[in-house]
Amino acid sequence: MQLKTLVELFDLENTLDNILASHIFRPERVVFLTDERRECISRIWEIERALTRKYPGMKFTIQPLNTSRNVDEVCERLMATCPDPVFDLTGGSDAISFAIMELCHRRFRPCFCIDWREGVLLCSEAAEDYKKEFQMPTLLLEDFLEANGAMILRKMHSTPPEKRYDAILAFFQETLKRPKEWLMFCRFLQQAAAEASRKRHPAVIQCKHSISDPNGKVAQFRPDFAQLAYRLGFLKNLEITPNQIHMRFADDTSLRYLTSQGTWLELYCFIMARRTGWFHECQMSVVIDWDGIPQRRDNVVNEIDVMLIRGITPVFISCKTSVPNTESLNEIELYAKKLGGAGAKSMLVTTADLSNAPTVRVRAKELDLILVEREDLLKEDGILPFLKRAGNVP
């Protein structure tokens, strides 16, 4: 049964309420009922652009509706001019929703509400036929981003091939167990690679066992981490003598991984999520352009370490190797709610010891943010229970 006209109550606070019914029923026309605030009109235009890219034939109209007092007037006009309107009461204010529901009951017009947490359609008797066609969709991260006028600008790190997953996880475990030694080795490689780059051979390092940075701080070579990197295939050559070290990175990706302290935690979260099979889309090191206009220099951009989606539930993960501050917690929660709405989940994963930072746990609980600590990562199942919770996996 083709839905001709879908009437949506626009909700500025919840992206999912505005787009879900359109993805499910793919109507010929969508009419948004909204007040006339500029931010509401702008967001509807962004939703229109996002949906028409996916469903080119879909048409859109904006109909001002400021209070419950003029519901009858606006809706009567819609019923007279639009073919077979069906009202989606999932979003919007309670007063307006109730007023429209009462009108639909009087006029025996179809209306429904989607309980997306339970995955069910609650509808009036006149909308019973739509129950047969109702099925929760599988959305993409771009569906949420584009509906908010945002876009994926680029990736900070390339996605690793599956053949390297085991090696990456093995190296990560060592960085987790010995964070101070790993930090020392990473700083050594950063300085050594910088010097090699000045010699126009960034992938080849030939230096002494200790290197001083421009500020005079000394970084020490760690043969244990170098030998592990060699065994796991991140170094192509490794020769250690009492006075000198010679090593060659396996490729540019290995160079970037080994000279970035926090990348291994991002890789771990990404790989563990991919391997569960719970999420149909997994991305890491994603740079989001909030303005969605390519090549414009003054656009607002932010990086999100790991982004996942299961069904209609997007999950946003921030990875930290130090004790996270309140700003870090607020930031990932803000991204999740802005892009994904009320159904989005936010998670912060840290390799730092939080035993002396109780305020981090308190703030995470206040935000309903999933917090994964060092002691959790050291357990056999690591991040898995938290991914299961974030994805609402049965």
MARRO-187782 format. One line per 8 residues: number of its first residue (from 1); their letters; for each residue x, y, z of N, C-alpha, C. Coordinates in steps of 0.001 Angstrom, whole numbers. Atoms other than C-alpha are relative to their C-alpha. Layout:
// MARRO-187782
NUM> A> X/Y/Z/X/Y/Z/X/Y/Z; ... .
// end
This chain:
// MARRO-187782
1> MQLKTLVE> 856/-1197/0/0/0/0/886/1239/0; -867/-1155/134/1794/3115/-1252/-520/1159/846; 366/-1141/-826/1771/5939/1263/188/1262/-838; -42/-1187/865/919/9094/-684/630/1202/715; -460/-1194/-723/1413/11858/1892/248/-348/1458; -370/207/-1403/3265/11470/5179/106/1379/659; -38/-1268/-732/2663/14304/7654/828/-219/1270; -956/164/-1105/5563/14639/10116/-70/1183/959 .
9> LFDLENTL> -161/-1047/-1002/5641/16592/13371/1494/177/218; -1447/-207/-70/9114/18085/13217/468/122/1444; -579/-18/-1343/11294/17569/16296/1458/435/-116; -1349/-553/127/14407/19758/16516/1019/-786/814; -926/671/-909/15901/17609/19289/300/-1435/-389; -192/1428/273/15621/14155/17741/-43/-295/-1496; -120/269/1427/16857/13406/14235/-809/-1220/-416; 637/1260/386/15494/9864/14215/-1502/151/-168 .
17> DNILASHI> 1448/-197/106/11892/10976/14821/-388/649/-1326; 305/-732/1238/12092/13159/11703/193/-821/-1268; -358/717/1229/13466/10586/9256/-450/-1450/-36; 241/1440/-54/12445/7120/10430/-1165/-446/-876; 1181/407/772/8952/6925/8894/245/117/-1500; -302/-160/1428/10262/8200/5548/846/-1156/-514; -816/1139/393/12867/5425/5459/-812/-1294/-19; 808/1230/-68/10260/2818/6375/-1013/-59/-1144 .
25> FRPERVVF> 1123/39/938/7351/3789/4103/308/632/-1363; -406/-650/1252/9107/5872/1402/-1192/657/-712; 1198/-636/567/6106/8141/762/328/831/-1232; -183/-880/1156/5584/10178/-2382/281/1427/444; -156/-1378/-489/5381/13392/-354/100/1/1526; -109/-188/-1450/6436/14466/3153/-339/1450/313; 356/-1342/-459/4801/17452/4846/476/126/1445; -476/-242/-1356/6644/18780/7901/-820/1109/640 .
33> LTDERREC> 684/-1001/-808/4552/20582/10490/999/530/1032; -1019/-563/-886/6793/22974/12409/-309/1453/311; 75/-1442/-220/7019/26353/14033/985/668/-962; -730/-719/1052/8751/29039/12020/1367/514/430; -1357/-368/-389/12071/29274/13853/974/-330/-1131; -952/181/1098/15009/29606/11468/706/-1345/88; -734/1258/-122/16846/26588/12910/-851/-1203/-389; 895/1092/409/13790/24390/12328/-86/-90/-1521 .
41> ISRIWEIE> 104/-17/1462/13422/25452/8691/1301/-481/-627; -1302/405/533/17166/25016/8064/207/-1502/139; -169/1441/-207/17172/21515/9561/-885/-806/-947; 896/708/923/14187/20477/7442/577/5/-1410; -644/-39/1318/16024/21610/4316/1129/-1039/-76; -1078/996/-26/18969/19432/5380/-562/-1417/-96; 656/1311/78/16633/16463/5893/-496/-258/-1418; 479/136/1385/15092/17099/2487/1140/-383/-939 .
49> RALTRKYP> -1145/323/857/18521/17068/812/467/-1433/228; -461/1356/-323/19483/13865/2627/-935/-1064/-562; 963/1008/446/16285/11983/1794/-140/-34/-1524; 134/7/1459/16080/13096/-1848/1233/-583/-680; -1169/681/557/19643/11885/-2406/-215/-1513/4; 236/1445/-116/18473/8452/-1286/-1269/-421/-750; 1278/293/668/14915/8592/-2674/-335/1184/-914; 74/-1189/871/15048/10976/-5674/-1403/517/-295 .
57> GMKFTIQP> 1343/-462/364/11282/11085/-6326/-791/601/1139; 734/-470/-1167/10289/12126/-2814/-120/1533/-5; 253/-1447/-20/8712/15604/-2523/-200/473/1443; 65/-530/-1368/8713/17893/522/-714/1342/43; 699/-1262/-245/6560/20699/1917/155/341/1477; -24/-480/-1390/6854/22803/5076/-1297/743/279; 1254/-629/-375/3624/23761/6783/127/578/1413; -107/-590/-1348/3786/26240/9712/-1125/-474/918 .
65> LNTSRNVD> 962/380/-1030/2094/25012/12877/633/367/1339; -681/-552/-1175/2955/27010/15984/-582/-465/1327; 616/411/-1266/459/25911/18652/-1090/-1028/-271; 1083/977/124/-2163/23277/19329/-1326/670/-348; 1250/-717/262/-4822/25990/18897/-396/-25/-1476; 364/-32/1427/-4569/25984/15089/214/-1338/-697; -131/1344/578/-4214/22211/14591/-1152/-295/-952; 1161/310/842/-7750/21864/13233/82/734/-1337 .
73> EVCERLMA> -50/-806/1231/-7326/24682/10715/1071/-529/-961; -1113/443/855/-3929/23461/9411/-257/-1403/-549; 188/1397/431/-4815/19779/9292/-1198/-150/-931; 1148/44/917/-8201/20345/7660/431/442/-1397; -503/-473/1289/-6422/22282/4933/870/-1066/-681; -837/1077/547/-3932/19450/4503/-864/-1128/-562; 864/1096/446/-6675/16853/4224/-772/363/-1254; 724/-448/1199/-8389/18954/1558/901/96/-1220 .
81> TCPDPVFD> -899/-263/1142/-5294/19550/-582/979/-1134/-290; -986/1080/197/-3007/16511/-76/-710/-1341/-92; 653/1310/152/-3937/12999/-1235/307/-933/1163; -96/1048/-1031/-4578/10546/1604/1095/244/1033; -1058/-259/-981/-2489/12148/4377/-34/-996/1168; -173/872/-1164/-1163/9850/7107/891/745/987; -700/-823/-980/10/11512/10319/926/-849/875; -975/641/-874/3194/10415/12103/147/863/1245 .
89> LTGGSDAI> -2/-754/-1255/2951/11499/15744/1197/-346/879; -1150/448/-792/6361/10128/16829/736/1167/650; -732/-1151/-533/8011/13548/17279/-939/1125/384; 808/-1177/-292/6843/17036/18148/-440/95/1452; 447/-230/-1374/5198/18413/21267/-1185/-904/339; 1100/867/-445/2791/16335/23330/-1354/639/-291; 1286/-679/187/34/18957/23063/-451/-71/-1447; 360/40/1422/132/19129/19267/-291/-1430/-433 .
97> SFAIMELC> 242/1412/334/399/15330/18975/-1386/-437/452; 1309/385/-530/-2656/14896/21187/-1120/649/-802; 1031/-704/769/-4630/17503/19254/-196/-645/-1367; 117/653/1316/-3860/15809/15923/-613/-1382/144; 572/1329/-226/-4662/12376/17336/-1507/87/211; 1439/-180/-242/-8041/13643/18530/-729/347/-1298; 591/-348/1296/-8725/15179/15102/-111/-1231/-897; 14/1218/826/-7776/11924/13329/-1079/-971/467 .
105> HRRFRPCF> 1050/876/-534/-10124/10016/15650/-1377/484/-457; 1289/-555/420/-13014/12364/14820/-251/-224/-1483; 151/75/1447/-12372/12255/11087/346/-1370/-574; -419/1350/392/-11274/8579/10991/1125/77/-1041; -1191/-128/845/-7941/9554/9451/1134/-829/610; -1080/851/-529/-4856/7295/9773/1092/816/695; -1137/-579/-703/-2218/8217/12332/723/-1117/740; -778/1031/-704/558/6279/14015/1143/642/763 .
113> CIDWREGV> -1191/-386/-740/3489/6519/16385/960/-1194/-37; -989/1080/57/6714/4507/16025/740/-52/1334; -800/245/-1204/8123/3091/19250/1288/-662/-464; -1209/557/612/11620/2703/17821/869/-761/990; -762/776/-987/13076/1415/21078/-461/-1461/13; 559/1355/24/10756/-1593/20894/-167/-542/-1419; 141/426/1389/10559/-1673/17104/-1420/-349/-390; 1403/284/306/6769/-1539/16920/-713/1268/-484 .
121> LLCSEAAE> 833/-1093/495/4141/605/15180/-1298/18/792; 1258/-198/-727/1301/1930/17348/-880/879/-864; 778/-754/978/-1543/3082/15155/-1490/13/316; 1454/-78/-103/-5164/4114/14928/-623/-1086/-873; 691/1029/788/-7764/1786/13451/92/295/-1497; -52/-384/1409/-7641/3744/10184/1370/-259/-633; -1359/216/521/-3888/3034/9858/441/-1455/108; -342/1408/-199/-4035/-729/10441/725/-606/-1203 .
129> DYKKEFQM> -621/572/1196/-3035/-1468/6833/1511/233/-32; -1434/-307/27/353/155/7409/811/-910/925; -687/962/-869/1174/-2391/10112/591/-1145/-817; -457/1119/825/1521/-5025/7398/1313/331/-705; -1204/-415/727/4238/-3003/5672/1105/464/936; -974/-555/-943/6010/-1893/8827/1151/-967/245; -1208/758/-319/9566/-3117/9224/1109/1004/308; -1061/-931/-374/12380/-1359/11041/1135/-62/-1018 .
137> PTLLLEDF> -1028/-21/1038/15032/-251/8547/1408/-174/568; -1416/-39/-344/18791/-569/8567/557/1298/-569; -482/-1302/446/20198/2943/8422/1527/21/-81; -1431/-203/125/23676/4130/7491/416/1238/788; -488/-1172/-711/25853/6610/9325/-249/1269/-798; 231/-1185/827/25491/8983/6379/-1446/461/62; 1398/-403/-140/21698/8948/6860/-159/977/1165; 60/-892/-1158/22190/10549/10287/798/1273/-247 .
145> LEANGAMI> -850/-1165/227/25027/12842/9232/-663/992/-951; 576/-889/1012/23331/14232/6129/-1294/645/478; 1237/-585/-540/20038/14753/7979/290/1141/966; -425/-1103/-861/22008/17112/10242/873/1001/-742; -796/-927/798/23726/18910/7366/1484/-252/78; -1414/325/-152/27032/17165/8116/412/-1035/-1040; -514/992/942/29273/14880/6065/1353/-511/500; -1336/522/-293/32339/12660/6374/981/676/-946 .
153> LRKMHSTP> -953/-755/809/35218/14834/5193/1173/-870/-431; -1144/866/310/38091/12355/5405/238/-941/1181; -427/898/-1080/39722/9610/7499/1412/382/427; -1334/-312/-500/42705/10372/9730/941/-1194/-143; -789/1216/157/43889/6752/9553/-755/-955/-918; 648/954/902/43219/4126/6912/-510/-1208/782; 557/1191/-626/41071/1136/7840/924/-1182/-263; -941/1101/209/43339/-1890/8396/-657/-1187/-702 .
161> PEKRYDAI> 544/1215/615/42888/-5024/6251/-157/-1102/1047; 282/1051/-976/41514/-8082/8049/1213/-874/304; -1166/866/-202/44766/-9994/7589/949/554/1076; -868/-589/-1019/46439/-7574/10038/-683/107/1366; 747/-149/-1251/43760/-7745/12746/718/-661/1181; -620/722/-1115/45517/-10397/14880/1283/688/458; -1254/-670/-338/48862/-8580/14719/-271/1306/746; 345/-1274/-648/47253/-5264/15665/-475/-240/1429 .
169> LAFFQETL> 507/284/-1342/45409/-6775/18634/1121/-459/925; -1124/471/-818/48580/-8498/19843/879/1166/441; -841/-1153/-358/50575/-5251/19725/-738/908/976; 780/-836/-915/47755/-3320/21402/77/-530/1431; -35/578/-1343/47755/-5758/24338/1290/347/731; -1267/-380/-627/51426/-4985/24967/13/1468/378; 68/-1428/-353/50796/-1235/24854/-894/201/1219; 919/-101/-1138/47974/-1787/27354/671/-472/1287 .
177> KRPKEWLM> -642/556/-1192/50034/-3895/29756/1178/854/470; -1202/-774/-345/53109/-1634/29631/-79/1403/-625; 226/-1313/636/51893/1894/28862/1200/937/70; -1144/-910/-121/54992/3734/30161/1099/-370/-985; -1030/453/936/57384/1603/28105/-414/280/-1438; 493/-278/1351/55184/1963/25034/105/1487/-321; -105/-1432/222/55049/5734/25443/1450/402/-276; -1416/-292/204/58849/5830/25689/436/-404/-1411 .
185> FCRFLQQA> -375/495/1328/59244/3727/22518/-657/843/-1097; 714/-808/995/56617/5749/20625/676/1359/-175; -682/-1291/83/58357/9024/21469/1352/-129/-702; -1274/252/684/61670/7518/20346/-218/-87/-1509; 280/162/1428/60139/6508/17001/-444/1312/-637; 439/-1297/535/58498/9903/16559/1201/892/-316; -1183/-836/211/61818/11691/16969/900/-569/-1091; -850/639/1006/63745/9151/14880/-600/142/-1397 .
193> AAEASRKR> 663/-124/1304/61146/9258/12080/49/1438/-502; -88/-1408/401/61205/13064/12095/1380/300/-586; -1346/-201/524/64979/13025/11625/190/-703/-1340; -95/737/1264/64698/10367/8901/-745/720/-1116; 779/-735/997/62047/12461/7150/780/1193/-536; -823/-1126/452/64425/15422/7048/1072/-458/-987; -970/581/945/66841/13102/5226/-696/-624/-1211; 827/466/1107/63980/12211/2828/-111/-1525/-78 .
201> HPAVIQCK> 198/1451/-73/63862/8573/3962/-781/-322/1270; 754/144/-1254/61056/8544/6593/-240/-1439/428; 281/1394/-354/60560/4760/6429/1227/-749/491; -1249/643/-405/64200/3989/7240/631/781/1144; -571/-646/-1173/65636/4713/10674/1378/-596/283; -1358/403/-367/69338/4565/11469/505/1018/1012; -321/-956/-1056/70285/6113/14806/591/-713/1208; -512/545/-1250/71727/5645/18275/-1159/-457/895 .
209> HSISDPNG> 1013/546/-902/69898/4058/21220/-763/1085/767; 717/-1107/-638/68920/7455/22602/42/1214/-927; 127/-1166/873/67722/10568/20785/-534/1157/830; 485/-1207/-683/67222/14125/22045/-900/789/-943; 871/-851/807/64341/16244/20833/519/1440/28; -493/-1388/39/64745/20005/20069/63/672/1361; -5/-587/-1343/64027/20768/23741/1007/-671/927; -1005/679/-809/66792/18452/24948/-508/-1204/759 .
217> KVAQFRPD> 550/1156/-689/64448/15732/26221/441/-1275/-707; -577/1218/569/65960/12280/25708/-1056/-1093/-91; 892/1151/212/63934/9390/24239/866/-1240/-162; -799/1222/2/65242/5851/24799/-627/-1080/-881; 434/1139/816/65049/2905/22416/-462/-1140/901; 512/1160/-732/63023/-100/23629/103/-1224/-904; -172/1154/894/64339/-3296/22010/-1147/-1000/75; 1099/955/-130/61445/-5398/23384/-1171/371/-912 .
225> FAQLAYRL> 1091/-438/877/58814/-3301/21573/411/-59/-1476; -477/65/1385/60962/-3115/18427/-40/-1437/-515; 6/1409/412/61353/-6899/18318/-1428/-526/-170; 1402/387/149/57611/-7362/18870/-561/551/-1307; 472/-613/1249/56848/-4926/16017/565/-732/-1210; -631/750/1102/59270/-6871/13811/-676/-1361/-181; 640/1326/75/57748/-10274/14669/-1413/91/-564; 1391/-148/439/54239/-8954/13986/-124/619/-1390 .
233> GFLKNLEI> 26/-472/1385/55198/-7496/10613/-122/1499/-189; 80/-1453/142/55150/-3764/11353/1357/606/-378; -1334/-374/452/58917/-3533/10780/475/-1037/-1005; -498/903/1049/60483/-5004/7655/1405/-479/315; -1361/338/-396/64076/-4937/8908/273/539/1392; -397/-455/-1323/65557/-4667/12379/1387/-544/319; -1355/374/-382/69250/-4688/13259/402/852/1197; -371/-694/-1228/70413/-3818/16770/1443/-357/343 .
241> TPNQIHMR> -1389/174/-432/74087/-3339/17612/198/817/1267; -208/-754/-1244/75603/-1961/20818/-29/1516/-185; -96/-1455/202/75996/1480/19230/-1065/589/-918; 909/-541/1014/73351/1739/16548/-1195/-920/-240; 1226/725/370/69876/720/15432/-301/293/-1455; 454/-174/1385/68753/143/11870/-1342/-708/-128; 1319/616/185/65074/-454/11138/-703/649/-1186; 808/-476/1125/62708/-131/8215/-1450/-364/271 .
249> FADDTSLR> 1427/257/-167/58955/240/8566/-514/-831/-1168; 532/881/1044/56942/-2346/6644/-687/788/-1105; 698/-850/968/54895/395/4943/-355/1311/687; 360/-1312/-557/53579/3921/5431/-1026/-117/1127; 1016/190/-1034/50615/2651/7455/646/-425/1312; -708/444/-1210/52922/861/9915/746/1161/642; -693/-1186/-524/54954/4057/10260/-969/884/772; 990/-860/-670/51805/6046/11131/-486/-641/1298 .
257> YLTSQGTW> 465/684/-1199/50614/3408/13603/1036/80/1123; -1041/99/-1020/53951/3096/15415/463/1363/527; -385/-1335/-471/54468/6849/15708/-1196/767/557; 1198/-622/-581/50989/7536/17122/-401/-789/1245; 240/720/-1252/50469/6642/20768/-1423/-530/119; 1392/365/-255/46658/6566/20766/-694/-780/-1092; 655/676/1124/45951/4967/17395/-337/-1456/314; 215/1425/-279/46231/1433/18801/-1311/-246/737 .
265> LELYCFIM> 1280/148/-701/43246/1955/21100/-1156/142/-987; 1029/-141/1036/41149/3178/18153/-88/-1272/-842; -35/1223/806/42259/161/16118/-632/-1165/755; 569/1068/-829/41364/-2170/18988/-1521/76/24; 1463/-162/-64/37843/-741/19369/-643/-329/-1343; 532/235/1339/37261/-827/15615/-5/-1487/-343; -114/1417/360/38498/-4403/15138/-934/-857/840; 888/781/-869/36620/-5777/18139/-1456/158/-421 .
273> ARRTGWFH> 1377/-229/462/33406/-4168/16879/-260/-736/-1311; 167/681/1287/33924/-5504/13341/-139/-1507/182; -19/1463/-156/34612/-9022/14559/-1246/-556/681; 1217/514/-651/31428/-9260/16628/-1073/-351/-1017; 1086/178/958/29235/-9043/13523/-1286/668/437; 1207/-651/-518/26780/-6990/15589/-330/1287/-752; 182/-1316/610/27266/-3770/13613/164/-94/-1511; -74/116/1458/26544/-3452/9904/847/1102/-619 .
281> ECQMSVVI> -936/-1005/488/28750/-360/9604/941/394/1126; -1028/-374/-968/32020/395/11400/1001/920/-699; -983/-925/564/34285/3388/10734/867/542/1123; -912/-531/-1004/37319/4793/12533/708/1251/-510; -751/-1231/296/39212/8099/12677/-719/860/-1036; 835/-718/957/36372/9923/10934/-3/1498/316; 80/-1453/-155/36605/13684/10403/-1347/468/-537; 1340/-463/348/33114/15202/10408/26/1483/-338 .
289> DWDGIPQR> 201/-1398/384/32385/18429/8537/-1443/341/343; 1346/-301/-496/29416/19913/10379/-803/849/-975; 703/-867/945/28607/22333/7561/-384/-717/-1287; 368/814/1160/28515/19661/4853/248/645/-1344; -296/-676/1265/29957/21971/2199/1477/-223/-327; -1400/315/293/33154/20565/627/789/1235/-440; -968/-1017/438/36211/22793/75/-183/1380/622; 129/-1318/-625/34982/25638/2275/916/54/1221 .
297> RDNVVNEI> -1065/-17/-994/37837/26697/4549/-472/272/1423; 438/-378/-1336/35822/28055/7467/-989/-994/606; 909/1010/-542/33807/24861/8012/460/-465/1385; -294/561/-1315/33588/23451/11559/192/-1505/-161; -290/1423/131/35229/20008/11694/417/-577/1346; -412/735/-1195/35750/17417/14446/297/-1436/-393; -297/1418/243/37233/13933/14573/-730/-864/1020; 601/1001/-873/35295/10999/15987/790/-1289/-188 .
305> DVMLIRGI> -946/1109/86/37530/8042/16813/-606/-1247/-640; 662/1193/561/35094/5187/16096/-1498/275/-66; 1449/-130/184/31543/5244/14702/-549/-1346/-465; 628/1287/320/29286/2175/14568/-1498/224/-183; 1464/-46/35/25662/1499/13705/-548/-1419/-80; 720/1271/9/23350/-1413/14392/-1479/311/-164; 1401/-312/263/19904/-1173/12846/-217/1489/-143; 209/-1452/-4/18866/2377/13737/770/656/1147 .
313> TPVFISCK> -718/-509/-1162/21264/2775/16679/1442/346/-344; -1399/-387/205/24435/4800/16009/744/38/1332; -851/12/-1192/27291/4431/18497/1234/836/-293; -1140/-896/177/29955/7120/18893/998/-255/1131; -1014/396/-984/33214/6145/20631/1171/974/-24; -1190/-830/-175/35936/8426/21970/1057/-826/716; -1098/788/-567/39326/6841/22754/1021/940/627; -950/-846/-729/41669/8349/25357/1068/-876/663 .
321> TSVPNTES> -1088/705/-685/45094/7212/26600/373/694/1303; -216/-708/-1261/45017/9691/29475/-1338/99/735; 1243/-161/-773/42479/10435/32210/-863/1047/-695; 847/-959/724/39569/12074/30356/-520/1089/928; 579/-1091/-780/38383/15463/31526/-1489/128/-311; 1447/-190/179/34793/16667/31741/-327/417/-1428; 223/-460/1373/35101/18362/28358/-38/-1171/-982; -29/1174/877/35962/15035/26702/-1302/-790/84 .
329> LNEIELYA> 1259/720/-195/32901/13366/28204/-1162/756/-641; 1086/-806/567/30604/16231/27252/38/6/-1519; -178/-114/1451/32022/16357/23720/-583/-1200/-739; 486/1183/720/31307/12761/22688/-1507/-179/199; 1442/55/-236/27859/12922/24295/-731/998/-901; 585/-1020/873/27129/16127/22358/-61/-489/-1441; -21/515/1366/28189/14536/19053/-1083/-1054/-199; 971/1087/119/26029/11485/19705/-1421/537/-82 .
337> KKLGGAGA> 1374/-503/-33/22887/13432/20550/-293/910/-1190; 225/-899/1135/23359/16022/17800/-194/-792/-1289; 52/753/1251/23923/13469/15055/-1038/-1112/20; 860/1184/-39/21879/10511/16250/-1287/149/764; 1221/-196/-758/19224/11955/18529/-42/-855/1255; 175/677/-1284/17799/10239/21587/416/-1462/-40; -337/1420/85/18534/6746/20294/1476/-289/-121; -1443/192/176/22276/7296/19818/658/-361/1329 .
345> KSMLVTTA> -759/370/-1186/24778/5804/22243/1401/610/-83; -1350/-547/-69/28021/7409/23372/830/-842/952; -893/829/-790/31018/5577/24766/1369/666/59; -1368/-472/-133/34373/6696/26120/846/-1158/509; -899/1099/-349/37188/4139/26256/1354/594/340; -1300/-542/-408/40378/4915/28160/911/-1103/519; -1005/924/-528/43571/3008/28883/569/524/1314; -512/-597/-1237/44180/5268/31892/-652/-643/1222 .
353> DLSNAPTV> 510/489/-1281/43730/4177/35493/-867/1104/621; 931/-1009/-523/40664/5988/36880/-243/-147/1500; 228/221/-1433/41026/4828/40492/116/1292/807; -143/-1278/-687/42070/8361/41485/-775/1123/-694; 801/-1007/720/39570/10105/39232/-1482/-350/91; 1414/396/-170/36105/9354/40705/-986/921/-703; 926/-926/639/34563/12454/39142/-296/-400/-1445; 224/456/1378/34992/10905/35683/-1159/-991/-29 .
361> RVRAKELD> 1083/998/-63/32749/7992/36668/-1339/652/314; 1240/-701/-383/30201/10322/38265/-583/734/-1203; 490/-778/1152/29979/12552/35180/-494/-921/-1099; 437/951/1026/29742/9566/32835/-1387/-548/341; 1316/504/-426/26808/8237/34859/-1071/1050/-188; 958/-1100/186/25102/11643/34791/-398/146/-1465; 256/-147/1436/25386/11718/30995/-579/-1271/-629; 394/1302/535/24315/8072/30620/963/-434/-1117 .
369> LILVERED> -1054/325/947/27604/7583/28790/671/-1302/436; -642/1278/-316/29158/4117/28609/1501/236/165; -1413/-231/-309/32592/4291/30263/730/-1335/95; -820/1212/-9/35197/1601/29576/1388/388/506; -1252/-372/-647/38232/1761/31854/1106/-1010/-290; -1161/860/178/41700/245/31819/-243/-1402/575; 226/1299/-636/40672/-2512/34237/-995/-852/-790; 939/735/861/37825/-3464/31869/735/-579/-1206 .
377> LLKEDGIL> -724/437/1194/40165/-3682/28871/951/-1149/305; -933/1062/-379/42545/-5958/30792/-688/-1346/204; 736/1252/-162/39796/-8555/31269/-36/-762/-1317; -50/870/1187/39521/-11468/28843/-963/468/-1091; 971/-423/1009/36385/-10161/27115/101/1485/-336; -299/-1383/348/37641/-6550/27141/-1223/878/-214; 1053/-961/322/35291/-4130/25425/-1312/-662/-409; 1171/678/580/32813/-6776/24221/-1304/232/770 .
385> PFLKRAGN> 1282/-232/-702/30184/-6453/27031/-539/1410/-209; 410/-1390/172/30126/-2693/26495/-515/252/-1419; 508/-91/1373/29711/-3002/22720/-1383/-633/-102; 1306/680/5/26843/-5421/23323/-1078/905/576; 951/-922/-636/25150/-2920/25627/-285/1185/-910; 177/-1174/857/25737/-18/23229/-874/-315/-1206; 753/367/1183/24258/-1903/20284/-1352/-619/284; 1277/642/-397/21225/-3192/22240/-88/-1415/-539 .
393> VP> -47/1373/505/22295/-6724/21332/-664/-920/1029; 692/885/-953/19995/-9356/22897/957/-962/700 .
// end
